[in-house]
Amino acid sequence: MFLPKYPDSPTPPPAHTHTVADQMPARRPAPQISVSTGAVAAVLVGGVVLTALLAAVAVTAASVAVAAVVLRSLLRDQHRR
């Protein structure tokens, strides 16, 4: 029931003969890509600006967290009195 069925007489694989179509196709030349120094400078400046903004957001978040902890502790002390 689950056994595979094999053909009675297997046929041998065909002999491979080289034809003209078997040759490697001609490669097209890759398009020339030129990067100007202005583009490189723009990417570098953009990266520096984004990094500075990310650092500013991180410092601001840390400052707000510290201020919140200080205010919470001051308010807790005031409620205990």
TIMI-2910 file (N, C-alpha, C, CB; in pm, 1 decimal, decimal comma, always signed):
<rs>
+----------+----------+----------+----------+----------+----------+----------+----------+----------+----------+----------+----------+------+
!      n_x !      n_y !      n_z !     ca_x !     ca_y !     ca_z !      c_x !      c_y !      c_z !     cb_x !     cb_y !     cb_z ! resn !
+----------+----------+----------+----------+----------+----------+----------+----------+----------+----------+----------+----------+------+
!    +82,5 !   -118,4 !     +0,0 !     +0,0 !     +0,0 !     +0,0 !    +87,9 !   +126,0 !     +0,0 !    -94,4 !     -0,9 !   +121,3 !  Met !
!   +189,4 !   +130,7 !    +86,9 !   +274,2 !   +249,4 !    +94,1 !   +408,0 !   +229,6 !    +23,9 !   +297,8 !   +287,2 !   +238,5 !  Phe !
!   +424,2 !   +121,8 !    -48,9 !   +549,4 !    +97,3 !   -118,5 !   +551,8 !   +174,3 !   -250,2 !   +569,2 !    -53,4 !   -143,3 !  Leu !
!   +667,8 !   +231,0 !   -286,2 !   +674,4 !   +305,2 !   -412,2 !   +668,1 !   +210,3 !   -531,0 !   +802,6 !   +389,7 !   -418,7 !  Pro !
!   +616,4 !   +259,8 !   -639,4 !   +608,1 !   +180,1 !   -761,9 !   +720,4 !   +223,7 !   -854,1 !   +468,8 !   +195,8 !   -831,6 !  Lys !
!   +807,9 !   +129,0 !   -888,3 !   +918,7 !   +157,4 !   -976,5 !   +881,2 !   +116,1 !  -1118,2 !  +1046,5 !    +85,1 !   -929,6 !  Tyr !
!   +936,6 !   +185,8 !  -1217,5 !   +908,3 !   +142,6 !  -1355,6 !   +975,2 !     +7,3 !  -1383,2 !   +957,9 !   +249,5 !  -1458,3 !  Pro !
!   +917,9 !    -64,7 !  -1475,4 !   +970,3 !   -197,2 !  -1506,8 !  +1111,1 !   -189,5 !  -1565,9 !   +876,7 !   -269,0 !  -1603,8 !  Asp !
!  +1130,0 !   -106,1 !  -1663,0 !  +1263,5 !    -93,6 !  -1723,6 !  +1299,1 !    +54,9 !  -1726,1 !  +1267,9 !   -156,2 !  -1869,7 !  Ser !
!  +1383,3 !    +98,0 !  -1634,1 !  +1418,3 !   +241,8 !  -1633,1 !  +1497,0 !   +278,6 !  -1757,7 !  +1500,2 !   +277,8 !  -1506,7 !  Pro !
!  +1470,5 !   +396,9 !  -1806,5 !  +1541,5 !   +442,7 !  -1926,4 !  +1669,8 !   +512,8 !  -1883,3 !  +1452,0 !   +538,3 !  -2012,5 !  Thr !
!  +1778,2 !   +492,8 !  -1953,7 !  +1903,5 !   +559,2 !  -1917,2 !  +1892,8 !   +709,3 !  -1944,2 !  +2022,9 !   +498,2 !  -1995,7 !  Pro !
!  +1966,5 !   +788,2 !  -1870,3 !  +1960,9 !   +932,5 !  -1895,5 !  +2019,2 !   +964,0 !  -2032,3 !  +2036,8 !  +1010,4 !  -1785,8 !  Pro !
!  +1966,9 !  +1065,9 !  -2097,3 !  +2017,1 !  +1097,0 !  -2232,4 !  +2160,9 !  +1146,8 !  -2225,2 !  +1927,4 !  +1203,1 !  -2301,5 !  Pro !
!  +2237,5 !  +1111,8 !  -2326,0 !  +2376,5 !  +1156,6 !  -2333,9 !  +2377,5 !  +1305,7 !  -2365,2 !  +2456,2 !  +1076,0 !  -2442,0 !  Ala !
!  +2462,1 !  +1380,8 !  -2294,2 !  +2466,1 !  +1524,5 !  -2312,8 !  +2559,4 !  +1558,8 !  -2427,0 !  +2509,8 !  +1595,0 !  -2184,3 !  His !
!  +2508,3 !  +1632,8 !  -2521,4 !  +2592,4 !  +1677,0 !  -2632,5 !  +2602,2 !  +1828,2 !  -2626,8 !  +2535,6 !  +1629,5 !  -2770,1 !  Thr !
!  +2721,3 !  +1879,2 !  -2652,9 !  +2741,9 !  +2023,9 !  -2650,2 !  +2690,2 !  +2084,0 !  -2779,1 !  +2891,1 !  +2059,0 !  -2629,8 !  His !
!  +2611,2 !  +2187,7 !  -2761,9 !  +2560,8 !  +2261,1 !  -2877,3 !  +2601,5 !  +2407,2 !  -2861,6 !  +2405,3 !  +2246,6 !  -2891,0 !  Thr !
!  +2565,1 !  +2485,4 !  -2959,2 !  +2598,5 !  +2627,7 !  -2955,5 !  +2524,5 !  +2695,2 !  -2841,1 !  +2564,2 !  +2696,0 !  -3089,7 !  Val !
!  +2405,7 !  +2649,2 !  -2808,1 !  +2326,0 !  +2711,2 !  -2703,3 !  +2385,8 !  +2688,0 !  -2564,9 !  +2184,2 !  +2658,2 !  -2707,8 !  Ala !
!  +2474,5 !  +2588,2 !  -2548,9 !  +2534,3 !  +2558,9 !  -2419,3 !  +2643,6 !  +2658,8 !  -2380,0 !  +2591,3 !  +2419,5 !  -2420,3 !  Asp !
!  +2684,5 !  +2743,6 !  -2473,9 !  +2789,4 !  +2838,1 !  -2441,3 !  +2736,4 !  +2943,5 !  -2344,5 !  +2844,4 !  +2904,1 !  -2568,8 !  Gln !
!  +2828,7 !  +3002,2 !  -2272,0 !  +2791,7 !  +3103,5 !  -2173,8 !  +2739,3 !  +3227,0 !  -2246,3 !  +2912,5 !  +3139,9 !  -2083,2 !  Met !
!  +2625,2 !  +3280,3 !  -2200,7 !  +2571,9 !  +3398,6 !  -2269,7 !  +2662,7 !  +3519,9 !  -2247,4 !  +2428,3 !  +3429,8 !  -2220,5 !  Pro !
!  +2660,3 !  +3609,8 !  -2341,9 !  +2743,1 !  +3730,0 !  -2332,2 !  +2691,4 !  +3817,8 !  -2219,4 !  +2743,9 !  +3808,2 !  -2466,3 !  Ala !
!  +2782,1 !  +3868,6 !  -2137,2 !  +2742,4 !  +3953,1 !  -2024,1 !  +2728,5 !  +4097,0 !  -2071,1 !  +2845,2 !  +3943,3 !  -1908,1 !  Arg !
!  +2622,5 !  +4159,6 !  -2024,0 !  +2604,7 !  +4300,8 !  -2055,2 !  +2689,9 !  +4382,5 !  -1959,2 !  +2454,7 !  +4342,3 !  -2046,4 !  Arg !
!  +2742,6 !  +4491,8 !  -2004,1 !  +2822,4 !  +4574,2 !  -1912,7 !  +2733,2 !  +4635,6 !  -1805,2 !  +2897,0 !  +4685,3 !  -1990,2 !  Pro !
!  +2785,5 !  +4639,9 !  -1682,9 !  +2709,5 !  +4697,8 !  -1571,9 !  +2703,5 !  +4849,2 !  -1589,1 !  +2773,3 !  +4660,4 !  -1434,7 !  Ala !
!  +2593,2 !  +4909,8 !  -1549,9 !  +2585,1 !  +5056,3 !  -1562,9 !  +2686,1 !  +5123,6 !  -1470,0 !  +2441,6 !  +5106,4 !  -1531,1 !  Pro !
!  +2741,3 !  +5230,3 !  -1516,8 !  +2840,3 !  +5304,0 !  -1439,1 !  +2769,1 !  +5389,2 !  -1334,6 !  +2928,6 !  +5392,4 !  -1531,2 !  Gln !
!  +2808,8 !  +5374,5 !  -1210,5 !  +2750,6 !  +5452,1 !  -1101,9 !  +2859,4 !  +5543,2 !  -1048,0 !  +2692,1 !  +5359,8 !   -989,3 !  Ile !
!  +2833,3 !  +5672,1 !  -1052,7 !  +2931,9 !  +5766,6 !  -1001,0 !  +2871,6 !  +5837,9 !   -880,5 !  +2975,6 !  +5869,2 !  -1110,8 !  Ser !
!  +2948,6 !  +5842,8 !   -774,0 !  +2904,0 !  +5908,6 !   -652,4 !  +2985,3 !  +6036,2 !   -637,3 !  +2919,3 !  +5815,4 !   -527,1 !  Val !
!  +2915,5 !  +6146,2 !   -631,0 !  +2987,3 !  +6272,9 !   -619,0 !  +3023,7 !  +6298,5 !   -473,3 !  +2902,7 !  +6389,5 !   -674,8 !  Ser !
!  +3119,4 !  +6385,6 !   -453,5 !  +3161,9 !  +6418,3 !   -317,5 !  +3052,2 !  +6493,3 !   -243,3 !  +3290,6 !  +6501,6 !   -319,8 !  Thr !
!  +2970,3 !  +6566,6 !   -316,3 !  +2859,2 !  +6637,2 !   -252,4 !  +2758,8 !  +6540,4 !   -192,0 !  +2789,5 !  +6728,0 !   -352,8 !  Gly !
!  +2733,1 !  +6430,0 !   -261,1 !  +2639,5 !  +6330,0 !   -209,0 !  +2695,9 !  +6262,3 !    -84,9 !  +2607,5 !  +6225,1 !   -316,3 !  Ala !
!  +2824,5 !  +6233,2 !    -86,9 !  +2888,5 !  +6170,8 !    +29,3 !  +2885,1 !  +6266,4 !   +148,0 !  +3034,5 !  +6130,3 !     -3,3 !  Val !
!  +2913,1 !  +6392,8 !   +123,8 !  +2910,8 !  +6492,4 !   +231,2 !  +2769,6 !  +6507,4 !   +287,3 !  +2962,6 !  +6628,6 !   +180,2 !  Ala !
!  +2669,1 !  +6504,7 !   +199,9 !  +2530,3 !  +6518,0 !   +246,0 !  +2490,9 !  +6400,6 !   +334,3 !  +2434,5 !  +6528,1 !   +126,4 !  Ala !
!  +2531,8 !  +6280,4 !   +296,6 !  +2500,3 !  +6162,2 !   +377,6 !  +2570,8 !  +6169,3 !   +512,6 !  +2540,7 !  +6033,2 !   +303,3 !  Val !
!  +2696,9 !  +6211,4 !   +512,4 !  +2770,7 !  +6221,7 !   +638,1 !  +2709,9 !  +6328,2 !   +730,1 !  +2918,1 !  +6254,3 !   +610,2 !  Leu !
!  +2676,0 !  +6443,0 !   +675,4 !  +2615,4 !  +6549,4 !   +756,4 !  +2480,1 !  +6503,2 !   +808,9 !  +2599,8 !  +6680,2 !   +673,9 !  Val !
!  +2402,9 !  +6437,4 !   +725,9 !  +2273,7 !  +6385,3 !   +770,8 !  +2289,7 !  +6285,4 !   +883,6 !  +2199,8 !  +6320,5 !   +655,3 !  Gly !
!  +2389,9 !  +6198,4 !   +874,5 !  +2414,4 !  +6101,8 !   +981,6 !  +2454,6 !  +6168,9 !  +1111,0 !  +2521,3 !  +6003,9 !   +940,3 !  Gly !
!  +2538,5 !  +6271,9 !  +1101,1 !  +2581,0 !  +6344,0 !  +1221,4 !  +2461,9 !  +6415,4 !  +1285,6 !  +2692,5 !  +6445,9 !  +1187,3 !  Val !
!  +2378,6 !  +6477,3 !  +1204,6 !  +2261,9 !  +6548,8 !  +1257,6 !  +2165,1 !  +6451,0 !  +1323,9 !  +2190,1 !  +6627,1 !  +1145,0 !  Val !
!  +2139,3 !  +6338,9 !  +1260,8 !  +2047,2 !  +6241,0 !  +1319,7 !  +2103,5 !  +6182,7 !  +1448,8 !  +2018,0 !  +6128,3 !  +1219,9 !  Leu !
!  +2233,8 !  +6159,3 !  +1452,2 !  +2295,2 !  +6108,5 !  +1574,1 !  +2286,1 !  +6210,6 !  +1686,3 !  +2440,7 !  +6071,0 !  +1548,7 !  Thr !
!  +2307,6 !  +6337,2 !  +1654,9 !  +2297,4 !  +6442,5 !  +1755,9 !  +2154,0 !  +6454,2 !  +1807,9 !  +2344,1 !  +6577,3 !  +1697,8 !  Ala !
!  +2057,4 !  +6443,1 !  +1718,6 !  +1917,1 !  +6449,2 !  +1762,4 !  +1882,8 !  +6330,9 !  +1852,6 !  +1822,7 !  +6451,6 !  +1640,7 !  Leu !
!  +1931,4 !  +6214,7 !  +1818,5 !  +1905,1 !  +6096,8 !  +1900,7 !  +1968,5 !  +6111,9 !  +2038,6 !  +1957,9 !  +5970,1 !  +1831,6 !  Leu !
!  +2089,5 !  +6165,7 !  +2043,5 !  +2154,7 !  +6188,0 !  +2172,5 !  +2079,0 !  +6291,9 !  +2253,7 !  +2300,3 !  +6232,3 !  +2152,5 !  Ala !
!  +2029,0 !  +6395,9 !  +2188,7 !  +1952,5 !  +6498,5 !  +2259,5 !  +1824,3 !  +6440,4 !  +2316,9 !  +1920,0 !  +6615,4 !  +2166,1 !  Ala !
!  +1757,7 !  +6355,1 !  +2242,7 !  +1635,0 !  +6292,1 !  +2292,8 !  +1666,9 !  +6202,0 !  +2411,5 !  +1565,3 !  +6210,9 !  +2181,1 !  Val !
!  +1776,5 !  +6129,3 !  +2405,5 !  +1813,5 !  +6040,1 !  +2516,1 !  +1846,5 !  +6120,1 !  +2641,7 !  +1933,5 !  +5952,1 !  +2476,6 !  Ala !
!  +1920,9 !  +6228,7 !  +2627,2 !  +1956,2 !  +6311,8 !  +2742,9 !  +1831,3 !  +6375,1 !  +2801,9 !  +2057,9 !  +6421,1 !  +2703,2 !  Val !
!  +1741,1 !  +6423,0 !  +2716,7 !  +1616,8 !  +6482,8 !  +2764,4 !  +1532,9 !  +6380,9 !  +2840,2 !  +1536,8 !  +6540,3 !  +2647,4 !  Thr !
!  +1523,6 !  +6259,3 !  +2788,3 !  +1444,8 !  +6155,8 !  +2855,3 !  +1504,9 !  +6122,3 !  +2991,8 !  +1436,7 !  +6028,9 !  +2767,9 !  Ala !
!  +1635,8 !  +6116,4 !  +2999,1 !  +1699,2 !  +6088,0 !  +3127,8 !  +1675,2 !  +6202,6 !  +3226,6 !  +1850,3 !  +6064,4 !  +3109,2 !  Ala !
!  +1682,6 !  +6325,6 !  +3178,8 !  +1658,9 !  +6441,3 !  +3266,1 !  +1515,8 !  +6443,2 !  +3317,9 !  +1688,8 !  +6571,8 !  +3191,6 !  Ser !
!  +1421,2 !  +6415,0 !  +3232,1 !  +1280,5 !  +6411,9 !  +3273,9 !  +1258,1 !  +6300,0 !  +3375,1 !  +1187,2 !  +6393,0 !  +3151,6 !  Val !
!  +1323,0 !  +6185,6 !  +3355,3 !  +1307,0 !  +6074,8 !  +3448,9 !  +1363,5 !  +6111,6 !  +3585,4 !  +1375,4 !  +5948,4 !  +3395,2 !  Ala !
!  +1479,9 !  +6176,2 !  +3588,6 !  +1538,8 !  +6217,3 !  +3716,5 !  +1450,5 !  +6321,4 !  +3784,3 !  +1681,3 !  +6273,5 !  +3695,7 !  Val !
!  +1400,5 !  +6417,6 !  +3707,2 !  +1313,5 !  +6519,9 !  +3765,1 !  +1186,3 !  +6457,5 !  +3820,8 !  +1278,7 !  +6626,3 !  +3660,3 !  Ala !
!  +1131,3 !  +6358,2 !  +3753,3 !  +1010,4 !  +6292,4 !  +3801,6 !  +1036,8 !  +6219,1 !  +3932,1 !   +956,9 !  +6195,3 !  +3696,8 !  Ala !
!  +1151,4 !  +6153,6 !  +3943,8 !  +1184,2 !  +6082,1 !  +4067,2 !  +1202,5 !  +6180,4 !  +4182,4 !  +1311,6 !  +5997,1 !  +4048,7 !  Val !
!  +1268,0 !  +6293,2 !  +4156,6 !  +1287,9 !  +6393,3 !  +4261,4 !  +1155,2 !  +6453,0 !  +4305,5 !  +1381,6 !  +6504,1 !  +4212,7 !  Val !
!  +1070,6 !  +6489,9 !  +4211,6 !   +939,6 !  +6545,7 !  +4246,6 !   +855,1 !  +6444,5 !  +4322,4 !   +865,6 !  +6591,7 !  +4120,8 !  Leu !
!   +860,7 !  +6320,0 !  +4281,3 !   +783,5 !  +6216,5 !  +4350,3 !   +831,0 !  +6201,6 !  +4494,3 !   +794,7 !  +6081,7 !  +4276,3 !  Arg !
!   +961,2 !  +6204,8 !  +4513,8 !  +1013,0 !  +6191,4 !  +4649,4 !   +976,9 !  +6313,6 !  +4733,9 !  +1164,9 !  +6171,9 !  +4646,7 !  Ser !
!   +981,9 !  +6434,7 !  +4676,8 !   +943,2 !  +6554,9 !  +4750,4 !   +795,6 !  +6551,9 !  +4787,4 !   +973,9 !  +6679,8 !  +4668,1 !  Leu !
!   +711,9 !  +6508,0 !  +4693,6 !   +568,6 !  +6503,7 !  +4722,7 !   +537,3 !  +6395,8 !  +4826,6 !   +488,4 !  +6478,1 !  +4593,8 !  Leu !
!   +609,9 !  +6284,9 !  +4823,2 !   +587,9 !  +6179,4 !  +4920,2 !   +625,1 !  +6229,2 !  +5062,2 !   +670,7 !  +6053,3 !  +4882,0 !  Arg !
!   +738,0 !  +6301,6 !  +5072,3 !   +779,0 !  +6355,8 !  +5199,9 !   +677,1 !  +6458,5 !  +5252,7 !   +917,0 !  +6419,5 !  +5187,1 !  Asp !
!   +621,0 !  +6535,5 !  +5163,6 !   +523,0 !  +6638,1 !  +5204,9 !   +394,1 !  +6570,8 !  +5253,8 !   +491,5 !  +6735,9 !  +5086,4 !  Gln !
!   +350,9 !  +6461,2 !  +5194,3 !   +228,5 !  +6392,3 !  +5234,8 !   +247,2 !  +6321,3 !  +5369,4 !   +186,1 !  +6291,1 !  +5127,0 !  His !
!   +369,1 !  +6283,3 !  +5403,6 !   +394,5 !  +6213,3 !  +5531,3 !   +383,3 !  +6309,2 !  +5650,1 !   +534,8 !  +6147,8 !  +5529,9 !  Arg !
!   +408,4 !  +6435,6 !  +5631,2 !   +407,8 !  +6531,0 !  +5743,5 !   +270,4 !  +6568,0 !  +5787,3 !   +481,7 !  +6654,9 !  +5707,3 !  Arg !
+----------+----------+----------+----------+----------+----------+----------+----------+----------+----------+----------+----------+------+
</rs>
